């Protein structure tokens, strides 16, 4: 299946060490640090400040690594060529913990806006749920990374996605952030 190929590409990428690339954790911290609550509605400002402080504290504790992380790995960044699949759009490549890169991919698959003309509406929602389930199942089966390690990166990754200001995603990200903060208080 295509998601088996997609997952295999991600796993192979995460086997590569690239100490010369910038740190993923540092990049996340820098982008989160630039978030200002003034960019949000009044009713969200306190939430954003709390999420920012929590995410930055979490980043200090999350494990660093030197593995190749794409930073924007999703199906639209794979081109099928006569020689096989080619990964494109390496502008956000870093060295870091593969769990963070998987958390970002999970977020992109679950709420990312599909490229116009590809999949839309109810079909996209159905395809996303199935694709995400298959991707995570395959990745977790073939890697030594537990789901809890991926979950630990959700808040910093979601806050970073907000800085990209993608149309139609902010409300979903705010809901995800609220839920994550509520769960972390338990």
MDTraj code that builds the backbone (N, CA, C; nanometers):
import mdtraj as md
import numpy as np

residues = "UNK UNK UNK UNK UNK UNK UNK UNK UNK UNK UNK UNK UNK UNK UNK UNK UNK UNK UNK UNK UNK UNK UNK UNK UNK UNK UNK UNK UNK UNK UNK UNK UNK UNK UNK UNK UNK UNK UNK UNK UNK UNK UNK UNK UNK UNK UNK UNK UNK UNK UNK UNK UNK UNK UNK UNK UNK UNK UNK UNK UNK UNK UNK UNK UNK UNK UNK UNK UNK UNK UNK UNK UNK UNK UNK UNK UNK UNK UNK UNK UNK UNK UNK UNK UNK UNK UNK UNK UNK UNK UNK UNK UNK UNK UNK UNK UNK UNK UNK UNK UNK UNK UNK UNK UNK UNK UNK UNK UNK UNK UNK UNK UNK UNK UNK UNK UNK UNK UNK UNK UNK UNK UNK UNK UNK UNK UNK UNK UNK UNK UNK UNK UNK UNK UNK UNK UNK UNK UNK UNK UNK UNK UNK UNK UNK UNK UNK UNK UNK UNK UNK UNK UNK UNK UNK UNK UNK UNK UNK UNK UNK UNK UNK UNK UNK UNK UNK UNK UNK UNK UNK UNK UNK UNK UNK UNK UNK UNK UNK UNK UNK UNK UNK UNK UNK UNK".split()
xyz = np.array([
    [0.0839, -0.1194, 0.0000],
    [0.0000, 0.0000, 0.0000],
    [0.0879, 0.1250, 0.0000],
    [0.0281, 0.2374, -0.0389],
    [0.1029, 0.3624, -0.0429],
    [0.1481, 0.4062, 0.0963],
    [0.0658, 0.3775, 0.1972],
    [0.1063, 0.4200, 0.3313],
    [0.2166, 0.3313, 0.3891],
    [0.2306, 0.2123, 0.3387],
    [0.3440, 0.1286, 0.3773],
    [0.4730, 0.1909, 0.3215],
    [0.4686, 0.2350, 0.1960],
    [0.5832, 0.3030, 0.1342],
    [0.6126, 0.4328, 0.2102],
    [0.5087, 0.5107, 0.2379],
    [0.5219, 0.6362, 0.3118],
    [0.5895, 0.6126, 0.4474],
    [0.5406, 0.5121, 0.5198],
    [0.5957, 0.4808, 0.6520],
    [0.7392, 0.4320, 0.6414],
    [0.7672, 0.3475, 0.5439],
    [0.9037, 0.2982, 0.5248],
    [1.0007, 0.4133, 0.4961],
    [0.9569, 0.5103, 0.4163],
    [1.0408, 0.6268, 0.3885],
    [1.0713, 0.7042, 0.5168],
    [0.9716, 0.7206, 0.6002],
    [0.9911, 0.7942, 0.7258],
    [1.0850, 0.7181, 0.8193],
    [1.0667, 0.5879, 0.8276],
    [1.1545, 0.5068, 0.9118],
    [1.2988, 0.5122, 0.8628],
    [1.3179, 0.5015, 0.7328],
    [1.4538, 0.5074, 0.6764],
    [1.5169, 0.6437, 0.7021],
    [1.4397, 0.7479, 0.6871],
    [1.4890, 0.8827, 0.7155],
    [1.5380, 0.8916, 0.8597],
    [1.4617, 0.8365, 0.9522],
    [1.4942, 0.8464, 1.0940],
    [1.6109, 0.7568, 1.1358],
    [1.6606, 0.6759, 1.0459],
    [1.7813, 0.5954, 1.0741],
    [1.9092, 0.6731, 1.0435],
    [1.8944, 0.7858, 0.9755],
    [2.0099, 0.8642, 0.9322],
    [2.0480, 0.9678, 1.0377],
    [2.1765, 0.9720, 1.0737],
    [2.2279, 1.0737, 1.1660],
    [2.2853, 1.1894, 1.0855],
    [2.2485, 1.3099, 1.1233],
    [2.2955, 1.4294, 1.0523],
    [2.3288, 1.5413, 1.1522],
    [2.4413, 1.5276, 1.2210],
    [2.4747, 1.6252, 1.3257],
    [2.4952, 1.7676, 1.2752],
    [2.5170, 1.7863, 1.1453],
    [2.5404, 1.9216, 1.0935],
    [2.4141, 2.0041, 1.0736],
    [2.2971, 1.9421, 1.0775],
    [2.1713, 2.0170, 1.0623],
    [2.1359, 2.0888, 1.1923],
    [2.0535, 2.1928, 1.1833],
    [2.0094, 2.2615, 1.3054],
    [1.9253, 2.1689, 1.3934],
    [1.9218, 2.1999, 1.5201],
    [1.8472, 2.1207, 1.6187],
    [1.6963, 2.1430, 1.6059],
    [1.6225, 2.0341, 1.5978],
    [1.4763, 2.0413, 1.5938],
    [1.4226, 2.1031, 1.7214],
    [1.4720, 2.0581, 1.8345],
    [1.4229, 2.1101, 1.9618],
    [1.4476, 2.2608, 1.9731],
    [1.5650, 2.3066, 1.9314],
    [1.5944, 2.4505, 1.9354],
    [1.5044, 2.5282, 1.8408],
    [1.4778, 2.4721, 1.7227],
    [1.3903, 2.5396, 1.6264],
    [1.2487, 2.5526, 1.6829],
    [1.1992, 2.4453, 1.7448],
    [1.0655, 2.4514, 1.8055],
    [1.0616, 2.5573, 1.9152],
    [1.1631, 2.5579, 2.0012],
    [1.1670, 2.6550, 2.1113],
    [1.1704, 2.7982, 2.0581],
    [1.2474, 2.8215, 1.9535],
    [1.2566, 2.9556, 1.8951],
    [1.1229, 2.9994, 1.8375],
    [1.0562, 2.9107, 1.7653],
    [0.9269, 2.9455, 1.7051],
    [0.8191, 2.9656, 1.8111],
    [0.8194, 2.8836, 1.9126],
    [0.7223, 2.8992, 2.0216],
    [0.7486, 3.0299, 2.0960],
    [0.8753, 3.0613, 2.1168],
    [0.9117, 3.1849, 2.1855],
    [0.8641, 3.3101, 2.1135],
    [0.8479, 3.3024, 1.9815],
    [0.8022, 3.4173, 1.9026],
    [0.6508, 3.4380, 1.9078],
    [0.5777, 3.3415, 1.9615],
    [0.4319, 3.3551, 1.9680],
    [0.3970, 3.4644, 2.0682],
    [0.3100, 3.5547, 2.0267],
    [0.2627, 3.6580, 2.1186],
    [0.1119, 3.6439, 2.1350],
    [0.0671, 3.6562, 2.2576],
    [-0.0755, 3.6405, 2.2837],
    [-0.1573, 3.7506, 2.2159],
    [-0.0944, 3.8607, 2.1805],
    [-0.1646, 3.9698, 2.1119],
    [-0.2172, 3.9256, 1.9754],
    [-0.1612, 3.8171, 1.9201],
    [-0.2064, 3.7651, 1.7911],
    [-0.3337, 3.6824, 1.8028],
    [-0.3875, 3.6693, 1.9240],
    [-0.5046, 3.5854, 1.9480],
    [-0.6176, 3.6685, 2.0077],
    [-0.7397, 3.6150, 1.9933],
    [-0.8565, 3.6802, 2.0545],
    [-0.8351, 3.6902, 2.2054],
    [-0.9023, 3.7858, 2.2667],
    [-0.8891, 3.8073, 2.4107],
    [-0.9147, 3.6805, 2.4910],
    [-1.0158, 3.6022, 2.4501],
    [-1.0519, 3.4832, 2.5276],
    [-0.9492, 3.3708, 2.5147],
    [-0.8520, 3.3848, 2.4254],
    [-0.7503, 3.2807, 2.4065],
    [-0.6126, 3.3199, 2.4589],
    [-0.5964, 3.4446, 2.4959],
    [-0.4630, 3.4936, 2.5337],
    [-0.4040, 3.4209, 2.6547],
    [-0.4847, 3.3984, 2.7552],
    [-0.4352, 3.3277, 2.8733],
    [-0.3973, 3.1833, 2.8380],
    [-0.4808, 3.1193, 2.7595],
    [-0.4525, 2.9828, 2.7147],
    [-0.3202, 2.9772, 2.6383],
    [-0.2992, 3.0711, 2.5483],
    [-0.1776, 3.0727, 2.4671],
    [-0.0539, 3.0922, 2.5550],
    [-0.0608, 3.1833, 2.6493],
    [0.0534, 3.2059, 2.7388],
    [0.0831, 3.0821, 2.8234],
    [-0.0213, 3.0177, 2.8726],
    [-0.0042, 2.8950, 2.9502],
    [0.0561, 2.7839, 2.8636],
    [0.0033, 2.7701, 2.7429],
    [0.0537, 2.6664, 2.6516],
    [0.1986, 2.6926, 2.6152],
    [0.2323, 2.8171, 2.5933],
    [0.3698, 2.8543, 2.5597],
    [0.4659, 2.8165, 2.6720],
    [0.4318, 2.8560, 2.7939],
    [0.5179, 2.8264, 2.9088],
    [0.5310, 2.6749, 2.9290],
    [0.4192, 2.6050, 2.9183],
    [0.4203, 2.4589, 2.9365],
    [0.5036, 2.3923, 2.8280],
    [0.4849, 2.4331, 2.7032],
    [0.5576, 2.3718, 2.5918],
    [0.7078, 2.3967, 2.6030],
    [0.7469, 2.5176, 2.6397],
    [0.8897, 2.5471, 2.6533],
    [0.9526, 2.4673, 2.7675],
    [0.8786, 2.4512, 2.8771],
    [0.9283, 2.3683, 2.9885],
    [0.9392, 2.2218, 2.9452],
    [0.8415, 2.1754, 2.8684],
    [0.8443, 2.0373, 2.8193],
    [0.9640, 2.0147, 2.7276],
    [0.9900, 2.1092, 2.6395],
    [1.1006, 2.0950, 2.5451],
    [1.2340, 2.0753, 2.6163],
    [1.2499, 2.1423, 2.7294],
    [1.3742, 2.1274, 2.8065],
    [1.3959, 1.9831, 2.8528],
    [1.2872, 1.9118, 2.8743],
    [1.2942, 1.7749, 2.9266],
    [1.2896, 1.6681, 2.8179],
    [1.2403, 1.7033, 2.6995],
    [1.2273, 1.6038, 2.5929],
    [1.3648, 1.5678, 2.5375],
    [1.3845, 1.4412, 2.5048],
    [1.5172, 1.3973, 2.4614],
    [1.5553, 1.4490, 2.3232],
    [1.6794, 1.4916, 2.3125],
    [1.7364, 1.5362, 2.1852],
    [1.7968, 1.4144, 2.1150],
    [1.8162, 1.4248, 1.9864],
    [1.8792, 1.3178, 1.9086],
    [1.9413, 1.3845, 1.7864],
    [2.0082, 1.3076, 1.7035],
    [2.0697, 1.3651, 1.5840],
    [2.0170, 1.3004, 1.4558],
    [1.8972, 1.2465, 1.4619],
    [1.8383, 1.1787, 1.3468],
    [1.7780, 1.2799, 1.2491],
    [1.7772, 1.2430, 1.1222],
    [1.7211, 1.3284, 1.0181],
    [1.5698, 1.3389, 1.0350],
    [1.5222, 1.4622, 1.0513],
    [1.3794, 1.4893, 1.0645],
    [1.3403, 1.5859, 0.9526],
    [1.2361, 1.5523, 0.8811],
    [1.1927, 1.6299, 0.7654],
    [1.1247, 1.7602, 0.8069],
    [1.0376, 1.7534, 0.9056],
    [0.9684, 1.8720, 0.9541],
    [0.8392, 1.9048, 0.8816],
    [0.8155, 1.8401, 0.7672],
    [0.6927, 1.8647, 0.6912],
    [0.6598, 1.7387, 0.6103],
    [0.6737, 1.6241, 0.6748],
    [0.6576, 1.4958, 0.6061],
    [0.5099, 1.4574, 0.6013],
    [0.4541, 1.4645, 0.4810],
    [0.3159, 1.4249, 0.4576],
    [0.3065, 1.3742, 0.3133],
    [0.1980, 1.3071, 0.2785],
    [0.1889, 1.2441, 0.1461],
    [0.2102, 1.3377, 0.0270],
    [0.1731, 1.4640, 0.0385],
    [0.1924, 1.5553, -0.0743],
    [0.3392, 1.5922, -0.0963],
    [0.4270, 1.5541, -0.0039],
    [0.5702, 1.5781, -0.0207],
    [0.6444, 1.4527, -0.0668],
    [0.5704, 1.3603, -0.1244],
    [0.6293, 1.2401, -0.1852],
    [0.5893, 1.2404, -0.3325],
    [0.6871, 1.2288, -0.4180],
    [0.6623, 1.2193, -0.5621],
    [0.7041, 1.0796, -0.6060],
    [0.6166, 1.0145, -0.6809],
    [0.6503, 0.8835, -0.7348],
    [0.7192, 0.9034, -0.8697],
    [0.8422, 0.8526, -0.8809],
    [0.9192, 0.8631, -1.0041],
    [0.9415, 0.7228, -1.0609],
    [0.9924, 0.7121, -1.1826],
    [1.0222, 0.5790, -1.2378],
    [1.1220, 0.5003, -1.1523],
    [1.2058, 0.5710, -1.0771],
    [1.3037, 0.5044, -0.9889],
    [1.2497, 0.4786, -0.8489],
    [1.1289, 0.5235, -0.8209],
    [1.0699, 0.5060, -0.6895],
    [1.0315, 0.6379, -0.6269],
    [0.9905, 0.6349, -0.5007],
    [0.9444, 0.7576, -0.4348],
    [1.0593, 0.8535, -0.4050],
    [1.0284, 0.9822, -0.4189],
    [1.1245, 1.0879, -0.3886],
    [1.0590, 1.1819, -0.2892],
    [1.1297, 1.2110, -0.1811],
    [1.0813, 1.3055, -0.0805],
    [1.1244, 1.4453, -0.1223],
    [1.0295, 1.5386, -0.1214],
    [1.0593, 1.6776, -0.1591],
    [1.0357, 1.7712, -0.0404],
    [1.0674, 1.8982, -0.0598],
    [1.0424, 2.0060, 0.0373],
    [1.1178, 1.9841, 0.1679],
    [1.2478, 1.9953, 0.1606],
    [1.3352, 1.9741, 0.2758],
    [1.3672, 2.1039, 0.3507],
    [1.2931, 2.2095, 0.3282],
    [1.3261, 2.3394, 0.3872],
    [1.3202, 2.3410, 0.5398],
    [1.2456, 2.2494, 0.6008],
    [1.2363, 2.2444, 0.7472],
    [1.3162, 2.1286, 0.8072],
    [1.4082, 2.0708, 0.7315],
    [1.4869, 1.9569, 0.7807],
    [1.5751, 1.9983, 0.8979],
    [1.5793, 1.9111, 0.9971],
    [1.6602, 1.9333, 1.1169],
    [1.7167, 1.8000, 1.1634],
    [1.7982, 1.8075, 1.2663],
    [1.8394, 1.6863, 1.3374],
    [1.7623, 1.6859, 1.4688],
    [1.7134, 1.5681, 1.5044],
    [1.6374, 1.5665, 1.6282],
    [1.5817, 1.4308, 1.6600],
    [1.4832, 1.4315, 1.7463],
    [1.4196, 1.3099, 1.7927],
    [1.3114, 1.2698, 1.6921],
    [1.3191, 1.1482, 1.6375],
    [1.2174, 1.1038, 1.5421],
    [1.0742, 1.1127, 1.5962],
    [1.0559, 1.0974, 1.7268],
    [0.9211, 1.1058, 1.7848],
    [0.8589, 1.2425, 1.7580],
    [0.9393, 1.3475, 1.7573],
    [0.8884, 1.4817, 1.7281],
    [0.8448, 1.4911, 1.5825],
    [0.9223, 1.4329, 1.4933],
    [0.8889, 1.4356, 1.3507],
    [0.7619, 1.3557, 1.3235],
    [0.7450, 1.2438, 1.3930],
    [0.6236, 1.1629, 1.3790],
    [0.5042, 1.2396, 1.4350],
    [0.5229, 1.3088, 1.5471],
    [0.4138, 1.3896, 1.6039],
    [0.3699, 1.4966, 1.5044],
    [0.4637, 1.5575, 1.4374],
    [0.4319, 1.6594, 1.3358],
    [0.3565, 1.5962, 1.2179],
    [0.4046, 1.4804, 1.1707],
    [0.3375, 1.4121, 1.0600],
    [0.1958, 1.3732, 1.0997],
    [0.1793, 1.3229, 1.2215],
    [0.0455, 1.2871, 1.2700],
    [-0.0460, 1.4092, 1.2677],
    [0.0057, 1.5216, 1.3116],
    [-0.0719, 1.6456, 1.3115],
    [-0.1072, 1.6870, 1.1684],
    [-0.0125, 1.6800, 1.0783],
    [-0.0367, 1.7195, 0.9396],
    [-0.1410, 1.6313, 0.8725],
    [-0.1344, 1.5025, 0.8991],
    [-0.2317, 1.4117, 0.8394],
    [-0.3706, 1.4351, 0.8988],
    [-0.3759, 1.4604, 1.0281],
    [-0.5070, 1.4723, 1.0927],
    [-0.5768, 1.6052, 1.0670],
    [-0.5017, 1.7170, 1.0571],
    [-0.5701, 1.8455, 1.0386],
    [-0.5165, 1.9278, 0.9230],
    [-0.4102, 1.8859, 0.8612],
    [-0.3517, 1.9620, 0.7516],
    [-0.4504, 1.9832, 0.6389],
    [-0.4374, 2.0932, 0.5714],
    [-0.5243, 2.1260, 0.4593],
    [-0.4716, 2.0573, 0.3339],
    [-0.5534, 1.9726, 0.2694],
    [-0.5051, 1.9056, 0.1490],
    [-0.4789, 2.0047, 0.0360],
    [-0.3862, 1.9692, -0.0503],
    [-0.3572, 2.0510, -0.1669],
    [-0.4827, 2.0575, -0.2533],
    [-0.5158, 2.1762, -0.3004],
    [-0.6369, 2.1943, -0.3811],
    [-0.6338, 2.1015, -0.5022],
    [-0.7491, 2.0418, -0.5273],
    [-0.7601, 1.9545, -0.6429],
    [-0.7264, 1.8095, -0.6147],
    [-0.6795, 1.7789, -0.4940],
    [-0.6434, 1.6410, -0.4631],
    [-0.7624, 1.5686, -0.3993],
    [-0.7839, 1.5916, -0.2725],
    [-0.8951, 1.5282, -0.2017],
    [-0.9677, 1.6387, -0.1260],
    [-1.0999, 1.6354, -0.1251],
    [-1.1699, 1.7401, -0.0526],
    [-1.2898, 1.6856, 0.0229],
    [-1.3395, 1.7685, 0.1123],
    [-1.4631, 1.7403, 0.1837],
    [-1.4629, 1.6141, 0.2667],
    [-1.5767, 1.5443, 0.2624],
    [-1.5963, 1.4257, 0.3467],
    [-1.4968, 1.3161, 0.3125],
    [-1.4546, 1.3079, 0.1878],
    [-1.3579, 1.2063, 0.1486],
    [-1.2243, 1.2289, 0.2189],
    [-1.1867, 1.3549, 0.2313],
    [-1.0619, 1.3877, 0.3007],
    [-1.0676, 1.3439, 0.4470],
    [-1.1801, 1.3695, 0.5137],
    [-1.1934, 1.3307, 0.6545],
    [-1.1843, 1.1794, 0.6715],
    [-1.2526, 1.1082, 0.5872],
    [-1.2495, 0.9625, 0.5921],
    [-1.1095, 0.9100, 0.5617],
    [-1.0475, 0.9642, 0.4594],
    [-0.9138, 0.9202, 0.4195],
    [-0.8116, 0.9525, 0.5271],
    [-0.8234, 1.0680, 0.5891],
    [-0.7294, 1.1079, 0.6939],
    [-0.7312, 1.0112, 0.8118],
    [-0.8511, 0.9804, 0.8570],
    [-0.8630, 0.8922, 0.9735],
    [-0.8004, 0.7563, 0.9454],
    [-0.8319, 0.7001, 0.8299],
    [-0.7771, 0.5698, 0.7919],
    [-0.6256, 0.5778, 0.7698],
    [-0.5812, 0.6813, 0.7018],
    [-0.4388, 0.6980, 0.6737],
    [-0.3590, 0.7154, 0.8027],
    [-0.4099, 0.7967, 0.8928],
    [-0.3403, 0.8199, 1.0189],
    [-0.3311, 0.6916, 1.1001],
    [-0.4389, 0.6191, 1.1076],
    [-0.4402, 0.4930, 1.1808],
    [-0.3381, 0.3948, 1.1235],
    [-0.3361, 0.3809, 0.9934],
    [-0.2434, 0.2890, 0.9283],
    [-0.0993, 0.3344, 0.9460],
    [-0.0730, 0.4623, 0.9246],
    [0.0619, 0.5167, 0.9409],
    [0.1154, 0.4914, 1.0822],
    [0.0379, 0.5278, 1.1840],
    [0.0844, 0.5089, 1.3225],
    [0.1049, 0.3611, 1.3552],
    [0.0129, 0.2777, 1.3128],
    [0.0246, 0.1344, 1.3385],
    [0.1544, 0.0809, 1.2791],
    [0.1793, 0.1125, 1.1531],
    [0.3000, 0.0639, 1.0860],
    [0.4267, 0.1226, 1.1475],
    [0.4252, 0.2515, 1.1772],
    [0.5443, 0.3152, 1.2338],
    [0.5778, 0.2556, 1.3702],
    [0.4774, 0.2425, 1.4541],
    [0.5004, 0.1899, 1.5885],
    [0.5461, 0.0438, 1.5848],
    [0.4914, -0.0350, 1.4929],
    [0.5323, -0.1749, 1.4792],
    [0.6780, -0.1882, 1.4369],
    [0.7251, -0.0964, 1.3543],
    [0.8579, -0.1093, 1.2932],
    [0.9663, -0.0255, 1.3601],
    [0.9296, 0.0515, 1.4589],
    [1.0291, 0.1333, 1.5290],
    [1.0298, 0.0953, 1.6760],
    [1.1277, 0.1450, 1.7448],
    [1.1355, 0.1205, 1.8900],
    [1.0728, 0.2363, 1.9676],
    [1.0014, 0.3222, 1.8987],
    [0.9435, 0.4406, 1.9622],
    [0.8035, 0.4091, 2.0127],
    [0.7786, 0.4256, 2.1417],
    [0.6428, 0.4050, 2.1938],
    [0.5538, 0.5261, 2.1650],
    [0.4253, 0.5030, 2.1582],
    [0.3286, 0.6105, 2.1316],
    [0.3412, 0.7236, 2.2341],
    [0.3718, 0.6911, 2.3566],
    [0.3852, 0.7936, 2.4613],
    [0.4953, 0.8937, 2.4278],
    [0.6021, 0.8469, 2.3635],
    [0.7107, 0.9381, 2.3244],
    [0.6646, 1.0345, 2.2167],
    [0.5829, 0.9866, 2.1268],
    [0.5275, 1.0728, 2.0217],
    [0.4299, 1.1727, 2.0842],
    [0.3445, 1.1245, 2.1727],
    [0.2469, 1.2113, 2.2402],
    [0.3147, 1.3249, 2.3168],
    [0.4338, 1.3001, 2.3695],
    [0.5046, 1.4007, 2.4492],
    [0.5402, 1.5248, 2.3672],
    [0.5467, 1.5110, 2.2365],
    [0.5826, 1.6217, 2.1478],
    [0.4611, 1.6968, 2.0925],
    [0.3408, 1.6533, 2.1232],
    [0.2200, 1.7102, 2.0621],
    [0.2063, 1.8599, 2.0906],
    [0.2192, 1.9012, 2.2131],
    [0.1982, 2.0421, 2.2466],
    [0.2992, 2.1333, 2.1761],
    [0.4294, 2.1067, 2.1856],
    [0.5231, 2.1938, 2.1132],
    [0.5004, 2.1949, 1.9616],
    [0.4682, 2.0809, 1.9053],
    [0.4452, 2.0722, 1.7610],
    [0.3189, 2.1491, 1.7215],
    [0.2133, 2.1370, 1.7997],
    [0.0883, 2.2081, 1.7697],
    [0.1072, 2.3600, 1.7802],
    [0.1787, 2.4047, 1.8823],
    [0.2039, 2.5485, 1.8961],
    [0.2870, 2.6005, 1.7795],
    [0.3830, 2.5229, 1.7372],
    [0.4645, 2.5641, 1.6232],
    [0.3798, 2.5729, 1.4971],
    [0.2869, 2.4811, 1.4814],
    [0.1988, 2.4843, 1.3633],
    [0.1151, 2.6125, 1.3616],
    [0.0741, 2.6599, 1.4779],
    [-0.0027, 2.7850, 1.4842],
    [0.0765, 2.9006, 1.4243],
    [0.2079, 2.9011, 1.4437],
    [0.2903, 3.0111, 1.3914],
    [0.2899, 3.0149, 1.2390],
    [0.2511, 2.9056, 1.1754],
    [0.2472, 2.8999, 1.0287],
    [0.1197, 2.9620, 0.9726],
    [0.0223, 2.9855, 1.0596],
    [-0.1021, 3.0555, 1.0242],
    [-0.1675, 2.9992, 0.8975],
    [-0.1923, 2.8699, 0.8982],
    [-0.2544, 2.8013, 0.7856],
    [-0.4062, 2.8238, 0.7934],
    [-0.4676, 2.8754, 0.6864],
    [-0.6126, 2.8995, 0.6885],
    [-0.6909, 2.7720, 0.7237],
    [-0.7854, 2.7882, 0.8161],
    [-0.8729, 2.6777, 0.8527],
    [-0.8194, 2.5847, 0.9604],
    [-0.6972, 2.6068, 1.0076],
    [-0.6404, 2.5147, 1.1065],
    [-0.6382, 2.5684, 1.2493],
    [-0.6414, 2.6988, 1.2658],
    [-0.6208, 2.7559, 1.3999],
    [-0.7185, 2.7026, 1.5035],
    [-0.8481, 2.6951, 1.4714],
    [-0.9465, 2.6472, 1.5687],
    [-0.9197, 2.5022, 1.6095],
    [-0.8829, 2.4198, 1.5121],
    [-0.8511, 2.2802, 1.5438],
    [-0.7271, 2.2710, 1.6326],
    [-0.6288, 2.3539, 1.6050],
    [-0.5070, 2.3542, 1.6866],
    [-0.5355, 2.4029, 1.8284],
    [-0.6180, 2.5058, 1.8409],
    [-0.6546, 2.5568, 1.9744],
    [-0.7253, 2.4479, 2.0539],
    [-0.8163, 2.3753, 1.9908],
    [-0.8856, 2.2651, 2.0585],
    [-0.7858, 2.1581, 2.1022],
    [-0.6950, 2.1228, 2.0158],
    [-0.5930, 2.0235, 2.0485],
    [-0.5065, 2.0703, 2.1659],
    [-0.4675, 2.1959, 2.1635],
    [-0.3847, 2.2520, 2.2705],
    [-0.4610, 2.2539, 2.4026],
    [-0.5867, 2.2973, 2.3995],
    [-0.6692, 2.2970, 2.5214],
    [-0.6787, 2.1565, 2.5798],
    [-0.7084, 2.0602, 2.4945],
    [-0.7204, 1.9213, 2.5415],
    [-0.5900, 1.8709, 2.5999],
    [-0.4805, 1.9051, 2.5362],
    [-0.3510, 1.8584, 2.5854],
    [-0.3196, 1.9210, 2.7221],
    [-0.3470, 2.0486, 2.7382],
    [-0.3228, 2.1148, 2.8667],
    [-0.4107, 2.0580, 2.9775],
    [-0.5377, 2.0288, 2.9438],
    [-0.6274, 1.9696, 3.0429],
    [-0.5787, 1.8320, 3.0861],
    [-0.5336, 1.7527, 2.9914],
    [-0.4827, 1.6177, 3.0233],
    [-0.3562, 1.6236, 3.1058],
    [-0.2715, 1.7234, 3.0787],
    [-0.1462, 1.7323, 3.1540],
    [-0.1677, 1.7767, 3.2986],
    [-0.2825, 1.8384, 3.3277],
    [-0.3134, 1.8796, 3.4648],
    [-0.3651, 1.7640, 3.5497],
    [-0.4067, 1.6565, 3.4837],
    [-0.4641, 1.5422, 3.5569],
    [-0.3563, 1.4585, 3.6222],
])
top = md.Topology()
chain = top.add_chain()
for i, resn in enumerate(residues, 1):
    res = top.add_residue(resn, chain, resSeq=i)
    for name in ("N", "CA", "C"):
        top.add_atom(name, md.element.get_by_symbol(name[0]), res)
traj = md.Trajectory(xyz[None], top)
